[in-house]
């Protein structure tokens, strides 16, 4: 696709999403299409903001990077680099090419390792888009990865697939990881997108039964921190009380987050924290039943 055509397609969408955000979306689509055609399509499990945008309407959750979990292959840095280069080398006759700028170790202070790849997409002679691809290693997925159909916002030509199909996190694990992050960081968490994502999942009419959500949270927490106990819930009750008490102090951060996100402007941080507290109470009820 020529840069001019991409620009025209973006303008014609008439959305409040910015031009640069759409360019990032296009770059992500082009990379994932190459992943789909590669021998690694079952080795990378899509997660993160891009997946949230797919599940809950992409117009409401644009993201500046990609996230995936590496499963079923050697995760040595040299091997991971070779994998990325092989994916990027696939020619889809779309006028796009990718290069790897850097591959860095990440999550060094956590139990499991990971990598951050910085990629650049070239479109034509002068147009390019730089984005990050975060790769996790070793985390647990409950119940198991699922196939997701990702709609393409930008089709290159007539007859091209309008969807791509890849493995992704199930909703249970997405919610489990968000829950773990918020309970671990407490009032230190300044990532308002975590709270927005929580709101989406906790209010999803098709959300899995609480028992399945509990099992996913149990597996995620046990993997990252060790076994859950009565004391764990006592700690979380204190953290949730702190979050509730200090919600007004976080309001400026929340207002900055929703300023350019019309879809979130009717939400109040205090109400989301209250929803989350009710959810943790439900998790505790399942825990108590299983401990009898």
ZIJO-V900967 format. One record per pair of residues at least 12 apart in sequence whose ideal C-beta (glycine too) atoms are under 7 Angstrom apart, sorted by the first residue. I is the first residue (numbers start at 1). GAP is how many residues later the second one is. If there is no record, write none. Layout:
i = [I/I]
gap = [GAP/GAP]
//
This chain:
i = [1/1/1/1/2/2/3/3/3/6/6/6/9/10/15/16/17/17/21/23/24/24/24/25/25/26/27/27/27/28/28/28/29/29/29/30/30/30/31/31/32/32/32/33/33/34/34/34/34/35/35/36/36/36/37/38/38/38/40/40/41/42/43/43/43/43/44/44/45/45/45/45/45/45/45/45/46/46/46/46/46/47/47/47/47/47/47/48/48/48/49/49/49/50/50/50/51/51/52/54/54/56/58/60/64/65/65/65/65/66/66/67/68/69/69/69/70/70/70/75/77/77/80/80/80/81/81/84/84/85/88/94/95/95/96/96/96/97/98/98/98/99/100/100/101/101/101/102/103/103/104/106/111/112/112/112/112/113/114/114/114/114/115/116/116/117/117/117/118/118/119/119/139/140/140/140/141/141/142/142/142/142/142/142/143/143/143/145/145/145/146/146/147/147/148/148/149/149/150/150/150/151/152/171/171/171/172/172/172/172/173/173/174/175/175/176/176/176/177/178/178/178/179/180/180/180/181/182/182/183/183/186/186/186/187/187/187/190/192/192/192/195/195/196/198/198/199/199/199/202/202/210/210/211/214/214/217/228/233/233/236/240/240/243/244/244/247/247/247/250/251/254]
gap = [93/94/122/155/93/122/120/121/124/20/117/148/145/12/44/246/42/45/41/106/40/105/107/37/128/128/94/102/104/22/38/103/123/124/125/64/66/91/67/88/118/132/134/59/131/53/54/56/58/52/131/128/129/130/53/48/49/52/43/47/125/125/27/28/29/30/24/26/23/24/26/96/100/122/123/124/22/102/120/121/122/20/21/22/121/122/127/15/18/19/12/14/144/13/16/17/117/118/145/94/96/144/95/203/67/66/67/68/69/65/67/67/67/67/70/72/65/66/67/62/26/38/23/35/55/19/22/16/33/15/12/62/28/29/25/26/27/25/21/22/23/21/17/19/17/18/19/16/12/14/12/28/113/24/25/26/27/24/20/21/22/23/20/16/18/15/16/18/12/14/12/14/84/79/80/83/28/32/30/31/34/73/74/77/27/29/69/22/23/24/22/24/18/20/18/20/14/16/13/14/16/12/12/30/36/37/36/40/41/44/43/47/27/26/38/40/41/44/43/16/19/20/38/40/41/44/13/12/94/53/56/53/56/57/55/56/59/63/61/62/65/74/77/68/74/78/68/73/76/73/77/72/76/75/69/72/66/59/51/54/44/37/40/30/29/33/22/23/26/19/18/15]
//
